[in-house]
């Protein structure tokens, strides 16, 4: 679908006031894929992808007549090395917003093996173990490791079990993922904010590049993660999942300055709830001004990023679930440029409502098609 932004930029392009309306294709992983007969909805007000993973330059343009419909076809080549699991596609007028400069949208953390995340308990900070073999050692769809925090691949064989695939437990951004067991931290609520309970463990990353002091207060931090059952055959779901991303000046929980991204999702089908029985992949967005900050916090004081996670069942933290961290992204929505933006958007739609997997070390192309006609 052509967005309202796209209509404006295409109009300027036809008048010679814009250099381009279709230069890059962006792929994302945020929404749930649709069945072939599902309605695509109205995306005309869309201004960015739910969770963008990558943007690649359009390498060819063409025209086709398909099923009685004339279409303009834009094609781009995806990079060979990485893994991407695609559920949304968008077309942009440029690679980035030139008005935003260094403070444009970008991935903050992608939890790759090259990022120096450590597991921190009350006694020590240690390396996070990596498990590359099948997580269900007995091929019984039950995660067998006793580690409370570990790394694995998003394409680990356990995530392709029918029950897990149907619930979208598999992570999508690149291939490395960090899983945190739901009872390894104790996050409770008090006064509308999270309280880090005694004995809570976390993962941390020292000296992160997170200076957002020149971003707009309305710019957003987006956290993408999935909820993973220890027993993949169980139909039970957690009541609540809480994740705290703490941008802090010290690793202490009692001293120093901080800005806290607090994400709480509640299982259910009502307004503001997440139906974890049918969709375990979640993206939570918060504006920078919505972060919970200490009185004297400044972004240039941040020396460590810490992440805590808790899964709650019947009011108690549960060891039956893992929170799989996929990526954290900054989305610049406050810098407006009349010549830049998302000009087209669509959610992946197919017969089984499956994401499209671009496997590592393979050559692939992505197409975006506009239907054209006269009304």
Secondary structure, DSSP 4 states (H G I P E B T S, - for coil): -B-HHHHHHHHHHHTT-SS-S-SEEEEE--SPPEETTS-----TT--S-SSEEEEEEEEEEEEEEETTEEEEEEEEEEPSS--EEESEEEEESSSS-TTTGGGS-EEEE---TTS-EEEE-SS-EEEPPB--S-SSTTSSSB-----SEEEEETT-GGGGSHHHHHTT-S--BSSEEEEEETTSS-EEEETTEEEE-TT--EEEEES-----TTS-TT-EEEEEEEEEESBTT-----SEEEEEEEEESSS-SSSS-EEEEEEEEEBSSSTT-B-TTT--EEEEEEEGGGSEE-TT--GGG--EEEEEEEEEETTEE-SSEEEEEEEEEEE--S---TT-SEEEEEE-EETT--PEEE-TT--EEEEEEEEE---
